[in-house]
């Protein structure tokens, strides 16, 4: 049985929560990626990495792609969290945006609906969200000021497919 590690990068807590749920269900180690070095992954045969999507980009993807390239003997699984409700093709779009052809890619990729937590966002993130809301309202010819409201859409059931995959790969 391959030893499994769950790594995460989380600004507002959603990716951390999903990572902890996954680690709990798999009875494996779970750590923030902050301060972790590639050498720290020695002894693990399967590594799961999760983080949020910001303007379509997976936080920390550069580091993960580099590690995947340097450790091809490991099975890599990546998940992204975001507030955009998944539509057909959305998960594939996020994957292709972050892991282009010719780049190192994980064995599997998942997208989990999470939410928005304005209280834990930094000032720059809140301002960006306000700006995108303003631009969207202008494009739709609506003159409205949207209230920034936090919403939690995370659901433990979303991880079931990832858990099945990892259990098969970790054998």
BAGURO-153991 format. One record per residue: x, y, z of N, C-alpha, C, CB in turn; residue number from 0. Coordinates in Angstrom, 2 decimals. Glycine has a CB too. Example, Ala and Ser with C-alpha at 12.3 -4.5 7.8 and 13.67 -1.06 7.14 Angstrom:
BAGURO-153991
(r (13.19,-5.69,7.80),(12.30,-4.50,7.80),(13.20,-3.30,7.80),(11.31,-4.47,9.05),0)
(r (12.85,-2.25,7.08),(13.67,-1.06,7.14),(12.90,0.03,7.87),(14.08,-0.60,5.72),1)
END
This chain:
BAGURO-153991
(r (0.85,-1.19,0.00),(0.00,0.00,0.00),(0.89,1.24,0.00),(-0.96,0.01,1.23),0)
(r (0.62,2.15,-0.93),(1.38,3.40,-1.01),(0.99,4.31,0.16),(1.13,4.11,-2.36),1)
(r (1.98,4.98,0.71),(1.72,5.95,1.76),(1.22,7.23,1.10),(3.01,6.21,2.62),2)
(r (0.15,7.82,1.66),(-0.53,8.97,1.07),(-0.31,10.22,1.93),(-2.04,8.69,0.91),3)
(r (-0.10,11.35,1.23),(0.03,12.66,1.88),(-0.92,13.62,1.19),(1.50,13.18,1.83),4)
(r (-1.63,14.41,1.99),(-2.47,15.47,1.46),(-1.82,16.81,1.80),(-3.93,15.38,2.04),5)
(r (-1.55,17.61,0.77),(-1.02,18.95,0.93),(-2.07,19.95,0.48),(0.30,19.14,0.12),6)
(r (-2.05,21.13,1.07),(-3.01,22.15,0.65),(-2.42,23.54,0.79),(-4.30,22.04,1.46),7)
(r (-3.00,24.45,0.04),(-2.73,25.88,0.18),(-4.10,26.52,0.28),(-1.86,26.46,-1.03),8)
(r (-4.33,27.28,1.34),(-5.67,27.80,1.58),(-5.62,29.22,2.11),(-6.41,26.90,2.56),9)
(r (-6.32,30.11,1.43),(-6.42,31.50,1.89),(-7.60,31.69,2.83),(-6.55,32.45,0.69),10)
(r (-8.73,31.09,2.47),(-9.95,31.35,3.23),(-10.49,30.13,3.98),(-11.00,31.87,2.31),11)
(r (-9.77,29.01,3.89),(-10.15,27.85,4.68),(-10.85,26.72,3.95),(-11.00,28.29,5.76),12)
(r (-11.35,26.97,2.76),(-12.09,25.93,2.04),(-11.19,24.78,1.60),(-12.79,26.52,0.83),13)
(r (-10.05,25.09,1.00),(-9.13,24.04,0.55),(-8.61,23.25,1.75),(-7.95,24.64,-0.25),14)
(r (-8.33,23.93,2.84),(-7.88,23.26,4.05),(-8.95,22.29,4.55),(-7.52,24.28,5.15),15)
(r (-10.19,22.73,4.55),(-11.28,21.86,5.02),(-11.39,20.61,4.15),(-12.62,22.63,5.03),16)
(r (-11.36,20.79,2.82),(-11.43,19.63,1.93),(-10.23,18.71,2.16),(-11.47,20.09,0.45),17)
(r (-9.04,19.28,2.31),(-7.83,18.48,2.54),(-7.97,17.67,3.83),(-6.59,19.38,2.61),18)
(r (-8.48,18.30,4.88),(-8.65,17.60,6.16),(-9.69,16.49,6.06),(-9.07,18.59,7.25),19)
(r (-10.78,16.73,5.32),(-11.79,15.68,5.11),(-11.17,14.50,4.38),(-12.99,16.23,4.31),20)
(r (-10.40,14.79,3.32),(-9.77,13.72,2.53),(-8.80,12.93,3.41),(-9.02,14.31,1.31),21)
(r (-7.95,13.63,4.15),(-6.97,12.97,5.02),(-7.66,12.13,6.10),(-6.04,14.00,5.67),22)
(r (-8.73,12.65,6.65),(-9.47,11.91,7.67),(-10.04,10.62,7.09),(-10.60,12.79,8.26),23)
(r (-10.67,10.71,5.91),(-11.28,9.53,5.29),(-10.25,8.51,4.83),(-12.14,9.96,4.11),24)
(r (-9.06,8.98,4.46),(-7.99,8.07,4.01),(-7.05,7.67,5.15),(-7.20,8.71,2.88),25)
(r (-7.24,8.26,6.32),(-6.37,8.02,7.48),(-4.90,8.23,7.09),(-6.57,6.58,8.03),26)
(r (-4.64,9.42,6.53),(-3.28,9.73,6.09),(-2.85,11.11,6.61),(-3.18,9.69,4.55),27)
(r (-1.60,11.46,6.34),(-1.05,12.74,6.78),(-1.63,13.90,5.97),(0.47,12.73,6.67),28)
(r (-1.72,15.06,6.61),(-2.24,16.28,5.97),(-1.42,17.46,6.45),(-3.77,16.48,6.28),29)
(r (-0.94,18.28,5.49),(-0.10,19.43,5.86),(-0.34,20.59,4.91),(1.39,19.03,5.84),30)
(r (-0.16,21.78,5.44),(-0.11,22.96,4.59),(1.18,22.86,3.79),(-0.17,24.30,5.43),31)
(r (1.16,23.34,2.55),(2.35,23.27,1.69),(3.41,24.29,2.11),(1.95,23.50,0.23),32)
(r (2.99,25.25,2.91),(3.91,26.29,3.35),(5.10,25.66,4.09),(3.18,27.32,4.26),33)
(r (6.28,25.92,3.58),(7.49,25.41,4.20),(7.87,23.99,3.81),(7.36,25.48,5.64),34)
(r (7.02,23.31,3.04),(7.32,21.93,2.63),(8.29,21.96,1.46),(6.02,21.16,2.25),35)
(r (9.26,21.07,1.51),(10.24,20.92,0.43),(10.02,19.57,-0.24),(11.71,21.05,0.97),36)
(r (10.50,19.45,-1.46),(10.34,18.21,-2.21),(10.88,17.01,-1.43),(11.06,18.31,-3.57),37)
(r (11.99,17.19,-0.73),(12.58,16.10,0.05),(11.64,15.60,1.14),(13.89,16.55,0.68),38)
(r (10.74,16.48,1.61),(9.79,16.09,2.65),(8.78,15.06,2.16),(9.06,17.33,3.18),39)
(r (8.71,14.88,0.83),(7.75,13.95,0.25),(8.31,12.54,0.11),(7.31,14.46,-1.11),40)
(r (9.60,12.39,0.44),(10.20,11.05,0.41),(9.40,10.14,1.34),(11.72,11.09,0.84),41)
(r (9.16,8.94,0.90),(8.39,8.00,1.71),(6.91,7.98,1.35),(8.54,8.33,3.16),42)
(r (6.46,8.95,0.58),(5.07,8.98,0.14),(5.00,8.54,-1.33),(4.45,10.41,0.32),43)
(r (4.09,7.64,-1.62),(3.93,7.16,-2.99),(2.83,7.88,-3.74),(3.66,5.69,-3.00),44)
(r (1.91,8.48,-2.99),(0.80,9.19,-3.60),(0.62,10.53,-2.87),(-0.52,8.34,-3.55),45)
(r (0.63,11.60,-3.63),(0.50,12.94,-3.05),(-0.72,13.61,-3.64),(1.78,13.78,-3.30),46)
(r (-1.56,14.14,-2.77),(-2.75,14.90,-3.15),(-2.48,16.35,-2.82),(-4.05,14.37,-2.43),47)
(r (-2.73,17.25,-3.77),(-2.55,18.68,-3.52),(-3.85,19.40,-3.85),(-1.37,19.26,-4.35),48)
(r (-4.25,20.32,-2.98),(-5.45,21.10,-3.21),(-5.26,22.56,-2.87),(-6.59,20.54,-2.42),49)
(r (-5.87,23.42,-3.68),(-5.85,24.86,-3.40),(-6.98,25.53,-4.15),(-4.49,25.49,-3.79),50)
(r (-7.14,26.80,-3.89),(-8.21,27.57,-4.51),(-7.87,28.04,-5.91),(-8.54,28.75,-3.65),51)
(r (-8.91,28.38,-6.63),(-8.80,28.95,-7.97),(-8.98,30.46,-7.82),(-9.85,28.33,-8.98),52)
(r (-8.05,31.21,-8.37),(-8.11,32.67,-8.34),(-7.93,33.17,-9.76),(-7.02,33.28,-7.38),53)
(r (-8.98,33.79,-10.31),(-8.99,34.26,-11.70),(-8.60,33.12,-12.64),(-8.02,35.46,-11.87),54)
(r (-9.11,31.93,-12.36),(-8.87,30.78,-13.21),(-7.58,30.03,-12.95),(-8.89,31.20,-14.60),55)
(r (-6.75,30.54,-12.06),(-5.45,29.92,-11.81),(-5.42,29.23,-10.44),(-4.33,30.97,-11.89),56)
(r (-4.84,28.04,-10.43),(-4.70,27.25,-9.22),(-3.52,27.77,-8.41),(-4.52,25.75,-9.56),57)
(r (-3.77,28.21,-7.20),(-2.70,28.73,-6.35),(-1.66,27.64,-6.10),(-3.26,29.25,-5.00),58)
(r (-0.40,27.97,-6.31),(0.68,27.03,-6.07),(0.94,26.04,-7.19),(0.41,26.29,-4.84),59)
(r (0.30,26.22,-8.33),(0.44,25.23,-9.41),(1.86,25.15,-9.96),(-0.52,25.57,-10.54),60)
(r (2.59,26.25,-9.97),(3.96,26.23,-10.47),(4.84,25.29,-9.66),(4.55,27.62,-10.44),61)
(r (4.73,25.37,-8.36),(5.51,24.51,-7.46),(5.12,23.05,-7.66),(5.32,24.94,-5.98),62)
(r (3.82,22.80,-7.75),(3.34,21.42,-7.90),(3.78,20.84,-9.24),(1.80,21.38,-7.78),63)
(r (3.69,21.61,-10.31),(4.14,21.12,-11.63),(5.63,20.77,-11.58),(3.87,22.18,-12.73),64)
(r (6.40,21.58,-10.92),(7.83,21.33,-10.77),(8.07,20.03,-10.00),(8.53,22.51,-10.06),65)
(r (7.32,19.82,-8.92),(7.48,18.61,-8.12),(7.03,17.37,-8.90),(6.68,18.73,-6.82),66)
(r (5.94,17.50,-9.66),(5.47,16.37,-10.47),(6.56,15.97,-11.47),(4.15,16.74,-11.22),67)
(r (7.17,16.97,-12.08),(8.24,16.72,-13.05),(9.43,16.03,-12.40),(8.69,18.04,-13.70),68)
(r (9.78,16.46,-11.20),(10.95,15.92,-10.51),(10.68,14.58,-9.80),(11.45,16.92,-9.50),69)
(r (9.40,14.25,-9.61),(9.04,13.00,-8.91),(7.98,12.22,-9.69),(8.52,13.31,-7.48),70)
(r (8.31,11.81,-10.91),(7.31,11.11,-11.73),(6.94,9.73,-11.20),(7.82,10.97,-13.15),71)
(r (7.74,9.18,-10.27),(7.45,7.87,-9.71),(6.27,7.92,-8.72),(8.68,7.31,-9.01),72)
(r (5.93,9.12,-8.27),(4.80,9.29,-7.35),(3.51,9.45,-8.15),(5.02,10.52,-6.42),73)
(r (2.42,9.04,-7.58),(1.11,9.32,-8.17),(0.65,10.66,-7.60),(0.06,8.16,-7.87),74)
(r (0.33,11.58,-8.49),(-0.09,12.93,-8.09),(-1.56,13.13,-8.40),(0.76,14.00,-8.79),75)
(r (-2.30,13.62,-7.43),(-3.71,13.97,-7.58),(-3.87,15.41,-7.14),(-4.65,13.00,-6.75),76)
(r (-4.57,16.21,-7.94),(-4.74,17.62,-7.62),(-6.23,17.94,-7.58),(-4.01,18.53,-8.66),77)
(r (-6.61,18.76,-6.59),(-7.99,19.27,-6.57),(-7.95,20.78,-6.42),(-8.81,18.62,-5.42),78)
(r (-8.96,21.40,-6.99),(-9.12,22.85,-6.91),(-10.45,23.14,-6.24),(-9.05,23.52,-8.33),79)
(r (-10.50,24.25,-5.51),(-11.76,24.68,-4.90),(-12.10,26.07,-5.44),(-11.66,24.69,-3.35),80)
(r (-13.38,26.33,-5.55),(-13.81,27.63,-6.04),(-15.29,27.85,-5.82),(-13.48,27.78,-7.49),81)
(r (-15.70,29.08,-6.07),(-17.09,29.46,-5.84),(-17.94,29.35,-7.09),(-17.15,30.88,-5.31),82)
(r (-17.33,29.04,-8.24),(-18.09,28.92,-9.47),(-18.77,27.55,-9.52),(-17.18,29.12,-10.71),83)
(r (-20.09,27.54,-9.62),(-20.78,26.25,-9.71),(-20.30,25.49,-10.95),(-22.32,26.44,-9.77),84)
(r (-19.95,24.21,-10.78),(-19.42,23.45,-11.90),(-20.47,23.19,-12.97),(-18.85,22.12,-11.41),85)
(r (-20.12,23.55,-14.19),(-20.96,23.25,-15.35),(-20.20,22.23,-16.17),(-21.30,24.54,-16.19),86)
(r (-20.87,21.62,-17.13),(-20.21,20.66,-17.99),(-18.99,21.29,-18.65),(-21.18,20.11,-19.05),87)
(r (-17.86,20.66,-18.50),(-16.63,21.14,-19.11),(-15.82,22.09,-18.25),(-16.95,21.80,-20.38),88)
(r (-16.37,22.57,-17.13),(-15.66,23.54,-16.31),(-14.41,22.94,-15.67),(-16.59,24.09,-15.23),89)
(r (-14.54,21.73,-15.12),(-13.39,21.06,-14.49),(-12.27,20.87,-15.52),(-13.81,19.70,-13.89),90)
(r (-12.63,20.46,-16.71),(-11.63,20.27,-17.78),(-10.99,21.59,-18.17),(-12.29,19.61,-19.01),91)
(r (-11.78,22.66,-18.23),(-11.23,23.98,-18.55),(-10.21,24.42,-17.52),(-12.36,25.02,-18.64),92)
(r (-10.53,24.26,-16.24),(-9.60,24.63,-15.17),(-8.33,23.79,-15.28),(-10.26,24.45,-13.78),93)
(r (-8.50,22.49,-15.53),(-7.34,21.61,-15.67),(-6.45,22.06,-16.83),(-7.79,20.15,-15.87),94)
(r (-7.04,22.27,-17.99),(-6.26,22.64,-19.18),(-5.63,24.03,-19.05),(-7.14,22.60,-20.43),95)
(r (-6.26,24.92,-18.32),(-5.70,26.25,-18.09),(-4.45,26.18,-17.21),(-6.76,27.17,-17.45),96)
(r (-4.48,25.28,-16.25),(-3.39,25.20,-15.28),(-2.32,24.15,-15.60),(-3.97,24.90,-13.94),97)
(r (-2.68,23.15,-16.40),(-1.75,22.09,-16.77),(-1.80,21.92,-18.29),(-2.08,20.74,-16.04),98)
(r (-1.01,22.73,-18.97),(-1.04,22.73,-20.44),(-0.31,21.52,-21.01),(-0.40,24.02,-20.97),99)
(r (-0.63,21.22,-22.27),(0.05,20.13,-22.97),(1.55,20.36,-22.93),(-0.44,20.01,-24.44),100)
(r (2.29,19.30,-22.70),(3.74,19.39,-22.63),(4.27,19.67,-21.24),(4.22,20.45,-23.55),101)
(r (3.40,20.12,-20.34),(3.80,20.36,-18.95),(3.55,19.09,-18.13),(3.04,21.57,-18.34),102)
(r (4.20,19.02,-16.98),(3.93,17.92,-16.06),(2.50,18.03,-15.57),(4.94,17.92,-14.87),103)
(r (1.81,16.90,-15.54),(0.40,16.89,-15.15),(0.15,15.83,-14.08),(-0.50,16.62,-16.38),104)
(r (-0.85,16.08,-13.24),(-1.21,15.06,-12.24),(-1.93,13.89,-12.91),(-2.09,15.67,-11.13),105)
(r (-1.96,12.76,-12.22),(-2.68,11.58,-12.73),(-4.17,11.86,-12.81),(-2.41,10.36,-11.84),106)
(r (-4.67,12.66,-11.87),(-6.10,12.98,-11.87),(-6.30,14.37,-11.27),(-6.92,11.92,-11.08),107)
(r (-7.39,15.01,-11.70),(-7.71,16.37,-11.27),(-9.20,16.44,-10.92),(-7.35,17.41,-12.37),108)
(r (-9.51,17.19,-9.85),(-10.89,17.34,-9.40),(-11.16,18.81,-9.10),(-11.17,16.46,-8.14),109)
(r (-12.43,19.20,-9.23),(-12.86,20.55,-8.85),(-13.99,20.40,-7.84),(-13.32,21.39,-10.11),110)
(r (-13.86,21.10,-6.71),(-14.88,21.06,-5.66),(-15.45,22.45,-5.44),(-14.29,20.49,-4.34),111)
(r (-16.76,22.55,-5.49),(-17.44,23.80,-5.17),(-17.19,24.11,-3.70),(-18.97,23.71,-5.48),112)
(r (-16.82,25.34,-3.41),(-16.51,25.67,-2.01),(-17.30,26.88,-1.53),(-15.02,25.93,-1.86),113)
(r (-16.97,28.05,-2.00),(-17.68,29.24,-1.56),(-16.78,30.45,-1.54),(-18.25,29.03,-0.19),114)
(r (-17.25,31.47,-0.87),(-16.51,32.72,-0.73),(-16.57,33.12,0.74),(-17.10,33.86,-1.65),115)
(r (-15.44,33.51,1.28),(-15.39,33.96,2.66),(-14.71,35.33,2.69),(-14.64,32.92,3.58),116)
(r (-15.50,36.38,2.58),(-14.96,37.74,2.54),(-14.23,38.10,3.83),(-16.08,38.74,2.28),117)
(r (-14.68,37.55,4.94),(-14.06,37.88,6.22),(-12.61,37.42,6.29),(-14.85,37.26,7.35),118)
(r (-12.26,36.34,5.59),(-10.90,35.83,5.62),(-10.07,36.28,4.43),(-10.92,34.31,5.68),119)
(r (-10.69,36.98,3.49),(-9.95,37.49,2.33),(-9.14,38.70,2.71),(-10.92,37.83,1.18),120)
(r (-8.02,38.84,2.03),(-7.23,40.05,2.20),(-7.88,41.21,1.48),(-5.80,39.83,1.69),121)
(r (-7.43,42.41,1.77),(-8.00,43.61,1.17),(-7.91,43.57,-0.35),(-7.28,44.85,1.69),122)
(r (-6.78,43.16,-0.89),(-6.62,43.14,-2.35),(-7.60,42.17,-3.01),(-5.18,42.76,-2.72),123)
(r (-7.83,41.01,-2.39),(-8.80,40.05,-2.93),(-10.22,40.61,-2.89),(-8.73,38.73,-2.16),124)
(r (-10.58,41.27,-1.80),(-11.91,41.87,-1.69),(-12.10,42.96,-2.75),(-12.14,42.45,-0.29),125)
(r (-11.07,43.77,-2.96),(-11.15,44.83,-3.97),(-11.27,44.24,-5.38),(-9.92,45.74,-3.89),126)
(r (-10.52,43.18,-5.65),(-10.63,42.52,-6.95),(-12.04,41.97,-7.18),(-9.61,41.39,-7.06),127)
(r (-12.60,41.35,-6.15),(-13.97,40.83,-6.26),(-14.96,41.95,-6.53),(-14.37,40.07,-4.98),128)
(r (-14.79,43.07,-5.86),(-15.67,44.23,-6.06),(-15.52,44.74,-7.49),(-15.34,45.35,-5.04),129)
(r (-14.29,44.79,-8.00),(-14.03,45.24,-9.36),(-14.70,44.32,-10.38),(-12.51,45.31,-9.62),130)
(r (-14.54,42.99,-10.23),(-15.16,42.04,-11.15),(-16.68,42.13,-11.11),(-14.70,40.62,-10.83),131)
(r (-17.24,42.35,-9.94),(-18.68,42.52,-9.81),(-19.13,43.76,-10.56),(-19.09,42.61,-8.33),132)
(r (-18.36,44.83,-10.43),(-18.68,46.09,-11.12),(-18.62,45.90,-12.64),(-17.70,47.21,-10.68),133)
(r (-17.57,45.25,-13.14),(-17.41,45.01,-14.58),(-18.54,44.15,-15.10),(-16.05,44.34,-14.87),134)
(r (-18.89,43.10,-14.38),(-19.98,42.21,-14.79),(-21.30,42.97,-14.86),(-20.11,41.03,-13.83),135)
(r (-21.56,43.81,-13.88),(-22.79,44.60,-13.87),(-22.82,45.56,-15.06),(-22.92,45.39,-12.56),136)
(r (-21.70,46.16,-15.40),(-21.63,47.08,-16.55),(-21.89,46.36,-17.86),(-20.27,47.78,-16.61),137)
(r (-21.31,45.16,-18.00),(-21.49,44.37,-19.22),(-22.94,43.99,-19.43),(-20.62,43.13,-19.19),138)
(r (-23.64,43.73,-18.35),(-25.04,43.34,-18.45),(-25.96,44.55,-18.40),(-25.40,42.36,-17.34),139)
(r (-25.39,45.73,-18.49),(-26.14,47.00,-18.50),(-26.98,47.20,-17.25),(-27.03,47.07,-19.72),140)
(r (-26.55,46.62,-16.18),(-27.25,46.79,-14.91),(-26.42,47.69,-14.03),(-27.52,45.43,-14.22),141)
(r (-27.04,48.66,-13.46),(-26.34,49.56,-12.56),(-26.72,49.21,-11.14),(-26.67,51.05,-12.88),142)
(r (-26.00,48.27,-10.58),(-26.31,47.86,-9.21),(-25.03,47.63,-8.44),(-27.18,46.58,-9.19),143)
(r (-25.12,47.85,-7.18),(-24.00,47.59,-6.31),(-24.29,46.31,-5.56),(-23.74,48.78,-5.33),144)
(r (-23.50,45.30,-5.82),(-23.70,44.02,-5.18),(-23.06,44.02,-3.80),(-23.12,42.87,-6.03),145)
(r (-23.79,43.50,-2.86),(-23.26,43.38,-1.51),(-22.36,42.15,-1.47),(-24.41,43.27,-0.45),146)
(r (-21.19,42.31,-0.88),(-20.27,41.18,-0.77),(-20.68,40.33,0.42),(-18.80,41.67,-0.63),147)
(r (-21.22,39.15,0.12),(-21.74,38.25,1.14),(-20.99,36.93,1.08),(-23.25,38.03,0.96),148)
(r (-20.53,36.47,2.20),(-19.86,35.18,2.26),(-20.89,34.06,2.10),(-19.08,35.01,3.59),149)
(r (-20.43,32.97,1.47),(-21.30,31.81,1.29),(-20.46,30.55,1.35),(-22.08,31.90,-0.05),150)
(r (-20.96,29.56,2.07),(-20.25,28.28,2.23),(-21.03,27.21,1.49),(-20.07,27.91,3.74),151)
(r (-20.46,26.72,0.38),(-21.09,25.69,-0.43),(-20.33,24.37,-0.37),(-21.21,26.17,-1.86),152)
(r (-19.33,24.30,0.50),(-18.51,23.08,0.62),(-19.38,21.92,1.09),(-17.32,23.31,1.59),153)
(r (-19.09,20.74,0.55),(-19.87,19.57,0.89),(-18.94,18.35,0.88),(-21.07,19.38,-0.09),154)
(r (-18.90,17.65,1.96),(-18.02,16.48,2.08),(-18.32,15.42,1.03),(-18.15,15.87,3.47),155)
(r (-19.54,15.35,0.56),(-19.91,14.36,-0.46),(-19.13,14.56,-1.76),(-21.41,14.43,-0.74),156)
(r (-18.68,15.77,-2.03),(-17.97,16.06,-3.28),(-16.67,15.28,-3.40),(-17.69,17.54,-3.38),157)
(r (-16.09,14.85,-2.29),(-14.78,14.19,-2.35),(-14.87,12.69,-2.63),(-14.05,14.41,-1.05),158)
(r (-16.06,12.14,-2.71),(-16.22,10.68,-2.83),(-15.49,10.10,-4.04),(-17.68,10.33,-2.92),159)
(r (-15.58,10.75,-5.19),(-14.92,10.24,-6.40),(-13.40,10.24,-6.23),(-15.32,11.08,-7.63),160)
(r (-12.86,11.31,-5.64),(-11.42,11.38,-5.37),(-11.00,10.26,-4.42),(-11.05,12.76,-4.78),161)
(r (-11.77,10.03,-3.39),(-11.45,8.98,-2.42),(-11.41,7.61,-3.09),(-12.46,8.98,-1.28),162)
(r (-12.40,7.32,-3.94),(-12.42,6.04,-4.66),(-11.17,5.88,-5.52),(-13.69,5.93,-5.54),163)
(r (-10.82,6.95,-6.25),(-9.66,6.91,-7.12),(-8.38,6.66,-6.32),(-9.54,8.21,-7.90),164)
(r (-8.20,7.40,-5.23),(-6.98,7.28,-4.43),(-6.90,5.89,-3.80),(-6.93,8.37,-3.33),165)
(r (-7.99,5.38,-3.31),(-7.97,4.04,-2.72),(-7.54,2.99,-3.73),(-9.35,3.68,-2.15),166)
(r (-7.97,3.12,-4.97),(-7.55,2.18,-6.02),(-6.07,2.35,-6.35),(-8.40,2.38,-7.30),167)
(r (-5.61,3.58,-6.46),(-4.23,3.87,-6.84),(-3.24,3.58,-5.71),(-4.10,5.31,-7.26),168)
(r (-3.68,3.65,-4.47),(-2.78,3.46,-3.33),(-2.55,2.00,-3.00),(-3.34,4.16,-2.13),169)
(r (-3.27,1.11,-3.65),(-3.11,-0.34,-3.36),(-1.72,-0.82,-3.65),(-4.10,-1.17,-4.16),170)
END
